[in-house]
Amino acid sequence: MKKNILIVGTGTIGEPLIGLLADFRKKLNIGHVIFHKRTPLVDEVAKVNSLIKRGARLAVNEDLIPAFKELGHDVKYDFQTALKAAHVVIDCTPAGNEHKKKHYIKYPDKTFIAQGSEKGFGVPYAYGINDEVLDKKPAFIQIVSCNTHNIASIINSVDPSASNIEHGDFVCIRRANDISQEGSFIPSPKVGSHNSEKFGTHHARDAYDLFRTKNKFVNIFSSALKVNSQYMHIIRFNMVVYGHVSKENLINRFRENKFVSLTHKETTNKVFSFGRDHGYYGRIFNQTVVSVPTLMVDNLPGKTKVSGFCFTPQDGNSLLSSIAAALYGMCEEDYLSKMKLFDDFLFSEI
């Protein structure tokens, strides 16, 4: 029997995730792709109808069915019926933990997935970083944030064992908001607070928790600031690893990781534009895009300092991990073979 997937939310992550799963529904042997939208909005009629045209099925709260139908939408489920019909639920809202307590905990036989903001929802996961955590068959999975994917991918490339790092420092230079969002743009750069004495910001803490699921304990610290741009996040990394690493060796390590893309571009608009023009659904699915001209290697006695800048492909890396976790929930061990379908959308160079 084919299994159904329910995506809750139609925002920055939810919308492309619904479209992707609907497009590849048959190739991935998915039953129905159902999506839940909370609010009927006249300015989002086209978006909802486009997702339905792709083959997704709309679910809404029971008391709002008339309002959605009045907008011309074809409503197939109320939320509770959709929840019962789904084998996997991907919550793409900032209320995943709230929904877990209110709804999801009632269904121990399903797999529930939430996004980066929902710390504590479930086991932290990033596709290609800690896949072994799925061997424990968790019912609740938290996909880590896009910048956490990036930090983890840099660590995974520079030191695949994650055990030779003396320390790592990461500065997350974040865009103000996504181009699809409004109301949160800022007029000038804004620095972020260090809320943790050990980790600085949540980005390092989340990456630490991700590697901890592999019994690896990395010594890392992060800072963050927002800049008045809508394109992409940038991370400046500075790591000291034990042993000798040449620049050529460093580049080869990045090149050997299929989740890393190398680029000679130095501006976010150029990288973003490449994803818009050449990426599926306008996205770059790599976990990081490393700018080769910024890479620096300084060999010290018995260790090496590695520095550089890399671009975060927005929600693209989170989308790929969300799909991987969903396929695990549907077919367990076979999910990795199904994920090979998306290798064609990973760029070795941008």
BELLIN-V130825 format. One line per field, one symbol per residue. ss: DSSP state (H for helix, E for strand, C for the rest). phi: phi as a letter, one per 30 degrees, with the letter a starting at -180 (. if undefined). burial: + if it has 24 or more other C-alpha atoms within 12 Angstrom, else -. A space follows every 10 residues. Layout:
# BELLIN-V130825
ss=???
phi=???
burial=???
This chain:
# BELLIN-V130825
ss=CCEEEEEECC CCCHHHHHHH HHHCCCCCCE EEEEEECCCC CHHHHHHHHH HHHCCCEEEE CHHHHHHHHH CCCCEEEEHH HHHHHCCEEE ECCCCHHHHH HHCHHHCCCC EEEECCCCCC CCEEECCCCC HHHHHHCCCE EEECCHHHHH HHHHHHHHCC CCCCEEEEEE EEEEECCCCC CCCCCCCCCE ECCCCECCCE CHHHHHHHHH HHCCCCCCCE EEEEEEECCC CCEEEEEEEE EECCCCHHHH HHHHHHCCCE EEECCCCHHH HHHHHHHHCH HHCCCCCEEE EHHHCEEEEE CCEEEEEEEE EECCCHHHHH HHHHHHHHHH HHHHHHHHHH HHHHHCCCEC
phi=.dccbcccjb decdeddddd dddceddcid dcccbccdbd bddceddddd ddddjdcdbb dedceedddd djdcdcbded ddddddcbbc cccdbddddd ddbdddbdcc ccbbcedcej daddbbeicb edddddhddb bcdddddded edddddddbe dhbccdabbb ccccddaddd cbjbdcdaeb dcdccbddci cddddddedd dddcicbccb bbbbbcbdbc dbdbbccbbc bdjcbddddd ddddddcddc ccbcdbbddd dedddddbdd hicccddabc dedcdbbbdc eiabccblcb ccdhdedddd dddddddedd bheddddddd ecddcccdbb
burial=--++++++++ ++++++++++ +++++--+-+ ++++++++++ ------+++- ++-+++++++ +---+--+-- --+++++++- -+++++++++ +++-+++-++ ---+-----+ ++++++++++ ++++++++++ ++++--++++ ++++++++++ ++++++++++ -+-+++++++ ++++++++-- ---------- --------++ ++++++++++ ++++-+++++ +++++++-++ ++++++++++ ++--+-+--+ +-+++-++++ +++-+-++-- ++-++----+ +-++++++++ ++-+++++-- ---+++++++ ++++++++++ ++++++++++ ++--++-++- -+--++++++
